Structures are given as structure tokens and as C-alpha cells.
Amino acid sequence: IASVAARRAARRDPAGTLLIARITALQYLDVRRYRDQFLIHGGFVRPLDEPLVRHLSALAQAPFDAAAPLAPSFCSRWLERCLWLGPYVYAGAWLLPLLSWVVPLECGNVVGPLRIVGVVSVAYAAAITIFSLEMTPRFLAPLVPCVAVSMAAVLSELGRAACARRGLRRRAASAEILRS
């Protein structure tokens, strides 16, 4: 029912849908939202429901401690300290694939797969922006490898181009010295 209602609302008011997507995109770029929602989305605020605890106990075939998810772990502490990266991951998911199309990549057989990674990255970022009801940091997790691969490709290509330019300048300078 909800998906039908959402589809009808998007068809009825496409400008409103774009406004909601814009608001969501701005939330993904605001590091304060990550800090505010970390405890909620990490499951640190509310205890697990009793039916879920029973189900997990049945799956594990042992008693399940409902307080364990509320205890901070190494991973949760690391994520909490790295929340400032969220806006960069989101922005990189949009910008780096665009750069990979603008910067002439001379990576041989790798260009096609890199562009596919870029298209997947942009498509996923667009999907979470348009279709999520609110900014949810955990939705960015699949973007991290896409952004890392895109960033590595673009930076290596920019570095290669800079080294090539510097090498040409050195050769020209050494040729000038030899002539004099």
C-alpha cells in the first residue's frame, strides 16, 4: 500500500518529490545529522523487543543477551569517530564518477569497469536520495568501495598526468642547458 501511495504521490507532484530529494541530499551533506542519528541507527538507544530476543535465542540455541547490542564495540567506536567522513563519501559518490568521465583515463582495459563502478555509484546515491524517507547513514556503506575505487582511479590518473607534464618540463630544461 505504501509503495502504491508513494508512486501516486510522485506522479501527482514531481516537483514535490524533487524537493524532498533535495532536502535528503542536504541532510547527507550535514555532519551534524550523522552525529544526531548515530545512536538511533546504531541501535544504542532502545533495547531489542522481547519477540526478537526469543527468536535470536532460538536461532542461536542458547540464551541471547538483549543488552549486548547496546554495549559499544570496537567497530561502533571506530564508526562514531569517523562520522565526519559521511558527507565526503556521499559527495564522492556523485563527483568522482563524473570526474572519471571528464578526466581522460588511460588505464587500458580498466576504463570500462571503472565507468561501470561510477554508474553504479551515482545510481545508488540517487536511489537513496530519492527513495529513502530520511537520511540514514548505514545506506552509505555500499558506496564506500565504489568511492574508493573511483578516487584511486582519478587520483592516479591526475598524478600520472602531472608527472608526465613535469617530465616534459625537465626534458625541455635539460635540452636548453645542453644547447647553451
N, CA and C of each residue as an Amber inpcrd file, in Angstrom:
protein
   540
   0.8290000  -1.1860000   0.0000000   0.0000000   0.0000000   0.0000000
   0.8750000   1.2520000   0.0000000   1.9340000   1.2230000   0.8080000
   2.7970000   2.3990000   0.9060000   3.5060000   2.6810000  -0.4160000
   3.9620000   1.6190000  -1.1100000   4.6650000   1.8550000  -2.3720000
   3.7190000   2.4030000  -3.4330000   2.4730000   1.9430000  -3.4400000
   1.4840000   2.4580000  -4.3920000   1.1930000   3.9200000  -4.0920000
   1.0230000   4.2370000  -2.8140000   0.7590000   5.6260000  -2.4270000
   1.9340000   6.5280000  -2.7750000   3.1520000   6.0480000  -2.5460000
   4.3330000   6.8480000  -2.8700000   4.4560000   7.0720000  -4.3710000
   4.2000000   6.0270000  -5.1530000   4.2640000   6.1470000  -6.6020000
   3.2410000   7.1620000  -7.1080000   2.0310000   7.0840000  -6.5770000
   0.9870000   8.0330000  -6.9960000   1.3440000   9.4580000  -6.5980000
   1.8840000   9.6280000  -5.3990000   2.2660000  10.9650000  -4.9380000
   3.3860000  11.5370000  -5.8140000   4.3420000  10.6820000  -6.2060000
   5.4420000  11.1540000  -7.0640000   4.9280000  11.5450000  -8.4430000
   3.9640000  10.7870000  -8.9660000   3.3870000  11.1310000 -10.2750000
   2.5570000  12.4110000 -10.1970000   1.8440000  12.5670000  -9.0890000
   0.9620000  13.7230000  -8.9340000   1.7620000  15.0030000  -8.7450000
   2.8930000  14.9260000  -7.9920000   3.6660000  16.1250000  -7.6840000
   5.1600000  15.8500000  -7.8520000   5.6620000  15.8190000  -9.0890000
   7.0900000  15.5480000  -9.2870000   7.9850000  16.6300000  -8.6880000
   7.5200000  17.8660000  -8.6730000   8.3240000  18.9430000  -8.0750000
   8.4800000  18.7200000  -6.5710000   7.4200000  18.2500000  -5.9310000
   7.4960000  17.9410000  -4.5040000   8.4480000  16.7940000  -4.2300000
   8.4520000  15.8100000  -5.1210000   9.3810000  14.6820000  -4.9800000
  10.8190000  15.1620000  -5.1040000  11.0750000  16.0490000  -6.0490000
  12.4290000  16.6000000  -6.1990000  12.8240000  17.4610000  -5.0050000
  11.8570000  18.1730000  -4.4320000  12.1470000  18.9730000  -3.2340000
  12.5330000  18.0690000  -2.0650000  11.8050000  16.9800000  -1.8950000
  12.1430000  16.0300000  -0.8210000  13.5200000  15.4230000  -1.0670000
  13.8260000  15.0920000  -2.3270000  15.1480000  14.5410000  -2.6540000
  16.2420000  15.5620000  -2.3640000  15.9900000  16.8250000  -2.6500000
  16.9700000  17.8850000  -2.3670000  17.2090000  18.0150000  -0.8660000
  16.1450000  17.9690000  -0.0970000  16.2710000  18.0570000   1.3660000
  17.0630000  16.8680000   1.8970000  16.7740000  15.6720000   1.3840000
  17.5000000  14.4770000   1.8110000  18.9750000  14.5850000   1.4440000
  19.2720000  15.0840000   0.2290000  20.6640000  15.2510000  -0.1890000
  21.4010000  16.2190000   0.7320000  20.7590000  17.3030000   1.1100000
  21.3900000  18.2590000   2.0280000  21.6150000  17.6300000   3.3990000
  20.7180000  16.7450000   3.8270000  20.9200000  16.0560000   5.0960000
  22.1250000  15.1240000   5.0330000  22.3330000  14.4620000   3.8920000
  23.5010000  13.5910000   3.7380000  24.8020000  14.3790000   3.7490000
  24.7420000  15.6710000   3.4560000  25.9440000  16.5010000   3.4580000
  26.1730000  17.2130000   4.7870000  25.3040000  17.0080000   5.7610000
  25.3970000  17.6780000   7.0630000  25.9300000  16.7030000   8.1100000
  27.1510000  16.9340000   8.5780000  27.7810000  16.0140000   9.5220000
  27.0340000  15.9730000  10.8650000  26.3250000  17.0500000  11.2110000
  25.5590000  17.0480000  12.4710000  24.4620000  15.9890000  12.4500000
  23.8610000  15.7550000  11.2850000  22.8210000  14.7240000  11.1660000
  23.3980000  13.3360000  11.4620000  24.6240000  13.0980000  11.0210000
  25.2700000  11.8070000  11.2920000  25.4560000  11.6150000  12.7950000
  25.9090000  12.6780000  13.4640000  26.1130000  12.5910000  14.9080000
  24.7820000  12.3940000  15.6450000  23.7480000  13.1200000  15.2120000
  22.4400000  13.0160000  15.8550000  21.8290000  11.6350000  15.6860000
  22.0020000  11.0260000  14.5300000  21.3250000   9.7700000  14.2460000
  22.1690000   8.5330000  14.4980000  23.4390000   8.7100000  14.8680000
  24.3130000   7.5590000  15.0530000  23.7860000   6.6010000  16.1180000
  23.4050000   7.1310000  17.2630000  22.9420000   6.2640000  18.3520000
  21.6410000   5.5530000  17.9930000  20.7530000   6.2600000  17.3150000
  19.4700000   5.6620000  16.9380000  19.6740000   4.5760000  15.8870000
  20.3810000   4.9120000  14.8140000  20.5690000   3.9530000  13.7260000
  21.5460000   2.8480000  14.0960000  22.3890000   3.0900000  15.0720000
  23.2970000   2.0470000  15.5390000  22.6350000   1.0950000  16.5170000
  21.4120000   1.4090000  16.9580000  20.6950000   0.5400000  17.8800000
  21.1180000   0.6940000  19.3280000  21.7540000   1.8320000  19.6610000
  22.2530000   2.0150000  21.0180000  21.2340000   2.6480000  21.9550000
  20.1110000   3.1030000  21.4370000  19.1590000   3.8460000  22.2520000
  18.0800000   2.9530000  22.8430000  17.5230000   2.1040000  22.0340000
  16.3970000   1.3070000  22.5170000  16.7840000  -0.1690000  22.5830000
  16.3270000  -0.8540000  23.6040000  16.6340000  -2.2830000  23.7110000
  15.8540000  -3.0850000  22.6690000  16.3000000  -4.3050000  22.4530000
  15.6200000  -5.1810000  21.4990000  14.2710000  -5.6250000  22.0460000
  13.3190000  -5.8130000  21.1390000  11.9930000  -6.2910000  21.5410000
  12.0930000  -7.7270000  22.0370000  11.1920000  -8.0690000  22.9470000
  11.1910000  -9.4190000  23.5310000  10.9740000 -10.5190000  22.4810000
  10.0570000 -10.3410000  21.5110000   9.9280000 -11.3910000  20.4870000
  11.2170000 -11.5910000  19.6780000  11.9350000 -10.5050000  19.4090000
  13.1870000 -10.6180000  18.6760000  14.2310000 -11.3580000  19.5120000
  14.2810000 -11.0780000  20.8060000  15.2200000 -11.7620000  21.6950000
  14.9130000 -13.2600000  21.7120000  13.6230000 -13.6240000  21.7860000
  13.2540000 -15.0460000  21.7630000  13.6680000 -15.6990000  20.4390000
  13.4340000 -14.9850000  19.3610000  13.7970000 -15.5120000  18.0450000
  15.3130000 -15.7160000  17.9350000  16.0920000 -14.7300000  18.3760000
  17.5480000 -14.8490000  18.3280000  18.0450000 -15.9680000  19.2410000
  17.4140000 -16.1440000  20.3810000  17.7740000 -17.2440000  21.2730000
  17.4910000 -18.5860000  20.6150000  16.3730000 -18.6750000  19.9020000
  16.0410000 -19.9160000  19.2060000  17.0270000 -20.1800000  18.0660000
  17.4250000 -19.1330000  17.3570000  18.3890000 -19.3090000  16.2740000
  19.7560000 -19.7460000  16.7940000  20.1800000 -19.1480000  17.8870000
  21.4900000 -19.4670000  18.4620000  21.4500000 -20.7310000  19.3030000
  20.2710000 -21.2060000  19.6280000  20.0700000 -22.3600000  20.5010000
  20.7730000 -22.1610000  21.8340000  20.7320000 -20.9220000  22.3050000
  21.3260000 -20.5280000  23.5880000  20.6690000 -19.2300000  24.0070000
  20.7250000 -18.9070000  25.2860000  20.1470000 -17.6230000  25.7100000
  20.8560000 -16.4510000  25.0270000  20.0640000 -15.4720000  24.6240000
  20.6100000 -14.2910000  23.9490000  20.5280000 -13.1120000  24.8920000
  21.6400000 -12.4090000  25.0830000  21.6850000 -11.2480000  25.9710000
  21.1620000 -10.0280000  25.2220000  20.0350000  -9.5120000  25.6580000
  19.4160000  -8.3660000  24.9650000  20.2130000  -7.0820000  25.1460000
  21.0400000  -7.0160000  26.1780000  21.8080000  -5.7910000  26.4330000
  23.0840000  -5.7360000  25.5900000  23.5000000  -6.8430000  24.9870000
  24.7630000  -6.8650000  24.2400000  24.7900000  -5.8670000  23.0860000
  23.7170000  -5.7440000  22.2860000  23.7790000  -4.7680000  21.2000000
  23.8910000  -3.3260000  21.6820000  23.4950000  -3.0700000  22.9220000
  23.5810000  -1.7080000  23.4400000  24.9900000  -1.3520000  23.9000000
  25.8440000  -2.3660000  24.0970000  27.2110000  -2.1180000  24.5490000
  28.0680000  -1.6810000  23.3640000  28.8370000  -0.6110000  23.5230000
  29.6880000  -0.1770000  22.4130000  30.7920000  -1.2080000  22.1290000
  31.0950000  -1.3770000  20.8570000  32.1390000  -2.3080000  20.4450000
  33.2670000  -1.5200000  19.7850000  34.3200000  -2.2320000  19.4200000
  35.4340000  -1.5890000  18.7120000  34.9400000  -0.9570000  17.4180000
  34.1280000  -1.7080000  16.6900000  33.6160000  -1.2260000  15.4050000
  32.7180000   0.0070000  15.5910000  31.8340000  -0.0370000  16.5820000
  30.9360000   1.1020000  16.7920000  31.7100000   2.3380000  17.2460000
  32.7560000   2.1350000  18.0360000  33.5780000   3.2850000  18.4500000
  34.3100000   3.8840000  17.2510000  34.8250000   3.0090000  16.3680000
  35.5090000   3.4970000  15.1780000  34.5430000   4.2690000  14.2890000
  33.3440000   3.7180000  14.0660000  32.3500000   4.4080000  13.2510000
  31.9790000   5.7540000  13.8490000  31.8430000   5.7950000  15.1570000
  31.4750000   7.0490000  15.8160000  32.5540000   8.1110000  15.6150000
  33.8110000   7.6890000  15.6420000  34.9040000   8.6500000  15.4510000
  35.0470000   9.0760000  13.9930000  34.5300000   8.2860000  13.0620000
  34.6780000   8.5740000  11.6300000  33.3920000   9.0920000  10.9990000
  32.4620000   9.5640000  11.8040000  31.2090000  10.0800000  11.2470000
  31.4330000  11.2640000  10.3180000  32.5120000  11.9960000  10.5330000
  32.7940000  13.1640000   9.6980000  33.0450000  12.7700000   8.2410000
  33.3160000  11.4810000   7.9700000  33.5530000  11.0320000   6.6010000
  32.2660000  10.8770000   5.7930000  31.1250000  10.7740000   6.4580000
  29.8600000  10.5430000   5.7710000  29.5640000  11.5160000   4.6450000
  29.6310000  12.8290000   4.8930000  29.3740000  13.7740000   3.7960000
  30.3650000  13.6380000   2.6420000  31.6110000  13.2890000   2.9500000
  32.6080000  13.1250000   1.8960000  32.3210000  11.8880000   1.0370000
  31.8740000  10.8130000   1.6850000  31.5090000   9.6060000   0.9340000
  30.3280000   9.9110000   0.0120000  29.3450000  10.6190000   0.5450000
  28.1620000  10.9500000  -0.2560000  28.5290000  11.8550000  -1.4330000
  29.3130000  12.9010000  -1.1580000  29.7190000  13.8090000  -2.2320000
  30.6240000  13.0870000  -3.2360000  31.4990000  12.2280000  -2.7480000
  32.3760000  11.4740000  -3.6410000  31.6180000  10.5260000  -4.5410000
  30.5010000   9.9940000  -4.0330000  29.6900000   9.0890000  -4.8480000
  29.1070000   9.8060000  -6.0630000  28.9220000  11.1090000  -5.9540000
  28.4050000  11.8870000  -7.0830000  29.5360000  12.4500000  -7.9420000
  30.5580000  13.0130000  -7.3020000  31.5700000  13.7780000  -8.0300000
  32.6410000  12.9230000  -8.6990000  33.1320000  11.8950000  -8.0120000
  34.2230000  11.1070000  -8.5730000  33.8520000  10.3900000  -9.8680000
  32.6610000   9.7850000  -9.9600000  32.3080000   9.1880000 -11.2560000
  32.2220000  10.2300000 -12.3750000  31.7520000  11.4260000 -12.0440000
  31.7120000  12.4830000 -13.0600000  33.1210000  12.8660000 -13.4880000
  34.0400000  12.9370000 -12.5200000  35.4320000  13.2390000 -12.8500000
  36.0390000  12.1420000 -13.7220000  35.6500000  10.8880000 -13.4660000
  36.2140000   9.7950000 -14.2660000  35.7490000   9.8760000 -15.7220000
  34.6460000  10.5640000 -15.9750000  34.2090000  10.7600000 -17.3560000
  34.8820000  11.9820000 -17.9690000  35.2200000  12.9880000 -17.1340000
  35.8240000  14.2210000 -17.6320000  37.3330000  14.0520000 -17.8060000
  38.0030000  13.4670000 -16.7930000  39.4420000  13.2660000 -16.8510000
  39.7180000  12.1390000 -17.8450000  40.5590000  12.3670000 -18.8200000
  40.8350000  11.2920000 -19.7830000  41.6200000  10.1690000 -19.1120000
  40.9660000   9.0510000 -18.8890000  41.6040000   7.9110000 -18.2470000
  42.3390000   7.0800000 -19.2950000  43.5990000   6.8380000 -19.0440000
  44.3850000   5.9960000 -19.9420000  44.8180000   4.7580000 -19.1800000
  43.8390000   4.0330000 -18.6780000  44.1140000   2.8520000 -17.8600000
  43.9270000   1.5600000 -18.6440000  43.8310000   1.6430000 -19.9430000
  43.7100000   0.4380000 -20.7520000  42.3870000  -0.2750000 -20.5570000
  42.4530000  -1.5400000 -20.1910000  41.2620000  -2.3830000 -20.0620000
  40.4080000  -2.0310000 -18.8540000  40.8880000  -1.1900000 -17.9860000
  40.1930000  -0.8970000 -16.7340000  39.1540000   0.2120000 -16.8830000
  39.2090000   0.9720000 -17.9660000  38.3180000   2.1220000 -18.1170000
  36.8530000   1.7090000 -18.0980000  36.4850000   0.6670000 -18.8190000
  35.0890000   0.2120000 -18.8490000  34.5620000  -0.1620000 -17.4780000
  35.2680000  -1.0630000 -16.7540000  34.7980000  -1.3950000 -15.4030000
  34.7600000  -0.1990000 -14.4510000  35.7150000   0.7250000 -14.5880000
  35.6950000   1.9190000 -13.7280000  34.4650000   2.7630000 -14.0060000
  34.1070000   2.8770000 -15.2550000  32.9140000   3.6530000 -15.5900000
  31.6570000   2.9360000 -15.1190000  31.6490000   1.6230000 -15.1440000
  30.5150000   0.8650000 -14.6090000  30.3910000   1.1070000 -13.1080000
  31.5210000   1.0740000 -12.3930000  31.5120000   1.3770000 -10.9560000
  30.9640000   2.7810000 -10.7270000  31.3510000   3.7210000 -11.5790000
  30.8510000   5.0910000 -11.4610000  29.3580000   5.1830000 -11.6800000
  28.8440000   4.4780000 -12.6660000  27.4070000   4.4950000 -12.9310000
  26.6440000   3.8680000 -11.7680000  27.1710000   2.7600000 -11.2370000
  26.5360000   2.1090000 -10.0840000  26.5360000   3.0490000  -8.8820000
  27.6540000   3.7270000  -8.6640000  27.7700000   4.6550000  -7.5430000
  26.7520000   5.7870000  -7.6430000  26.6620000   6.4060000  -8.8090000
  25.7170000   7.5110000  -9.0000000  24.2750000   7.0080000  -8.8960000
  24.0010000   5.8520000  -9.4820000  22.6380000   5.3050000  -9.4360000
  22.2310000   4.9840000  -8.0010000  23.1330000   4.3900000  -7.2310000
  22.8060000   4.0630000  -5.8410000  22.6300000   5.3380000  -5.0150000
  23.5210000   6.3180000  -5.2010000  23.3900000   7.5820000  -4.4640000
  22.0790000   8.2700000  -4.8190000  21.7010000   8.2340000  -6.0910000
  20.4230000   8.8280000  -6.4990000  19.2540000   8.0730000  -5.8760000
  19.3470000   6.7520000  -5.8320000  18.2530000   5.9540000  -5.2660000
  18.0660000   6.2330000  -3.7860000  19.1730000   6.2920000  -3.0110000
  18.9890000   6.5540000  -1.5780000  18.5470000   7.9870000  -1.3360000
  18.8920000   8.8850000  -2.2450000  18.4540000  10.2720000  -2.0900000
  16.9640000  10.4090000  -2.3880000  16.5100000   9.7580000  -3.4350000
  15.1200000   9.9210000  -3.8550000  14.1640000   9.0520000  -3.0410000
  14.5720000   7.8110000  -2.7370000  13.6250000   6.8590000  -2.1760000
  13.6850000   6.6810000  -0.6690000  14.7180000   7.1660000   0.0110000
  14.7380000   6.9980000   1.4670000  13.9080000   8.1020000   2.1190000
  13.2140000   7.7150000   3.1650000  12.3390000   8.6740000   3.8460000
  13.1250000   9.6830000   4.6670000  14.2950000   9.2760000   5.1240000
  15.1450000  10.1800000   5.8930000  16.5980000   9.8040000   5.6430000
  17.4910000  10.6790000   6.0120000  18.9080000  10.4030000   5.8670000
  19.2640000   9.2500000   6.7950000  19.8330000   8.1830000   6.2440000
  20.1900000   7.0080000   7.0260000  21.6540000   6.6710000   6.7500000
  22.5410000   6.8870000   7.7180000  23.9730000   6.6900000   7.4770000
  24.3370000   5.2880000   6.9940000  23.6300000   4.2650000   7.4490000
  24.0160000   2.9010000   7.0540000  23.7910000   2.6510000   5.5630000
  22.9790000   3.4620000   4.9140000  22.7820000   3.3060000   3.4760000
  24.0370000   3.6660000   2.6830000  24.9740000   4.3950000   3.3110000
  26.2010000   4.7830000   2.6160000  27.2320000   3.6640000   2.5730000
  27.0650000   2.6160000   3.3560000  28.0720000   1.5510000   3.4260000
  28.4120000   0.9530000   2.0600000  27.4360000   0.6380000   1.2030000
  27.8130000   0.0910000  -0.1070000  28.5380000   1.0810000  -1.0140000
  28.4540000   2.3630000  -0.7100000  29.1230000   3.3580000  -1.5430000
  30.6200000   3.4510000  -1.2730000  31.0560000   3.0120000  -0.0920000
  32.4600000   3.1810000   0.2830000  33.4030000   2.5190000  -0.7240000
  33.1940000   1.2470000  -1.1120000  34.1170000   0.6710000  -2.1090000
  34.0420000   1.3710000  -3.4640000  32.8550000   1.7680000  -3.8790000
  32.7190000   2.4730000  -5.1690000  33.4890000   3.7850000  -5.1410000
  33.3560000   4.5240000  -4.0550000  34.0510000   5.8060000  -3.9370000
  35.5550000   5.5840000  -3.8600000  35.9860000   4.5560000  -3.1360000
  37.4210000   4.2820000  -3.0140000  38.0310000   3.9250000  -4.3630000
  37.3680000   3.0840000  -5.1310000  37.8790000   2.6940000  -6.4530000
  37.9020000   3.9110000  -7.3860000  36.8290000   4.6810000  -7.3940000
  36.7740000   5.8690000  -8.2540000  37.8510000   6.8720000  -7.8700000
  38.0250000   7.0800000  -6.5530000  39.0220000   8.0380000  -6.0880000
  40.4270000   7.5720000  -6.4640000  40.7010000   6.2860000  -6.3070000
  42.0240000   5.7720000  -6.6630000  42.2960000   5.9590000  -8.1490000
  41.3070000   5.6790000  -8.9830000  41.4950000   5.8090000 -10.4340000
  41.7160000   7.2680000 -10.8340000  40.8830000   8.1600000 -10.3260000
  41.0050000   9.5740000 -10.7100000  42.3060000  10.1580000 -10.1830000
  42.6600000   9.8710000  -8.9220000  43.9010000  10.4200000  -8.3610000
  45.1310000   9.8700000  -9.0730000  45.1160000   8.5650000  -9.3950000
  46.2890000   8.0080000 -10.0810000  46.4260000   8.6130000 -11.4760000
  45.3100000   8.8510000 -12.1370000  45.3640000   9.4420000 -13.4740000
  45.8230000  10.9030000 -13.4120000  45.3260000  11.6530000 -12.4230000
  45.7760000  13.0400000 -12.2620000  47.2570000  13.0780000 -11.9130000
  47.7030000  12.1480000 -11.0620000  49.1190000  12.0720000 -10.7070000
  49.9860000  11.7050000 -11.8980000  49.5150000  10.7560000 -12.7050000
  50.2580000  10.3520000 -13.8920000  50.3920000  11.5200000 -14.8630000
  49.3070000  12.2630000 -15.0320000  49.3400000  13.4080000 -15.9360000
  50.2870000  14.4920000 -15.4140000  50.2690000  14.7270000 -14.0980000
  51.1640000  15.7320000 -13.5160000  52.6190000  15.3080000 -13.6650000
  52.9080000  14.0320000 -13.4600000  54.2780000  13.5350000 -13.6150000
  54.7280000  13.6410000 -15.0690000  53.8100000  13.3560000 -15.9880000
  54.1580000  13.4620000 -17.4070000  54.4780000  14.9100000 -17.7680000
  53.6860000  15.8610000 -17.2750000  53.9610000  17.2800000 -17.5530000
  55.2940000  17.6990000 -16.9510000  55.5450000  17.2640000 -15.7180000
  56.7850000  17.6150000 -15.0510000  57.9730000  17.0090000 -15.7950000
  57.8080000  15.8010000 -16.2880000  58.8740000  15.1510000 -17.0430000
  59.1750000  15.8930000 -18.3370000  58.1400000  16.3880000 -19.0080000
  58.3470000  17.1640000 -20.2300000  59.0770000  18.4570000 -19.9340000
  58.7510000  19.1000000 -18.8270000  59.4340000  20.3430000 -18.4520000
  60.9050000  20.0770000 -18.1700000  61.1820000  18.9690000 -17.4620000
  62.5750000  18.6490000 -17.1460000  63.3660000  18.3720000 -18.4170000
  62.7500000  17.6120000 -19.3500000  63.4530000  17.3210000 -20.6010000
  63.7200000  18.6140000 -21.3800000  62.7490000  19.5220000 -21.4000000
  62.9350000  20.7890000 -22.1060000  64.0250000  21.6090000 -21.4410000
  64.0580000  21.6210000 -20.1130000  65.0850000  22.3780000 -19.3900000
  66.4560000  21.7750000 -19.6210000  66.5600000  20.4430000 -19.5990000
  67.8560000  19.8140000 -19.8250000  68.3270000  20.0220000 -21.2620000
  67.3970000  20.0350000 -22.2320000  67.7540000  20.3050000 -23.6290000
  68.2640000  21.7320000 -23.7710000  67.6690000  22.6580000 -23.0560000
  68.0930000  24.0620000 -23.0890000  69.4900000  24.1960000 -22.5030000
  69.7720000  23.4650000 -21.4460000  71.1020000  23.5210000 -20.8220000
  72.1430000  22.9500000 -21.7790000  71.7960000  21.8670000 -22.4660000
  72.7350000  21.2440000 -23.4070000  73.0280000  22.1640000 -24.5960000
  72.0400000  22.9300000 -25.0350000  72.2460000  23.8340000 -26.1560000
  73.1670000  24.9890000 -25.8000000  73.1590000  25.4150000 -24.5580000
  73.9740000  26.5960000 -24.1980000  75.3490000  26.2320000 -23.7500000
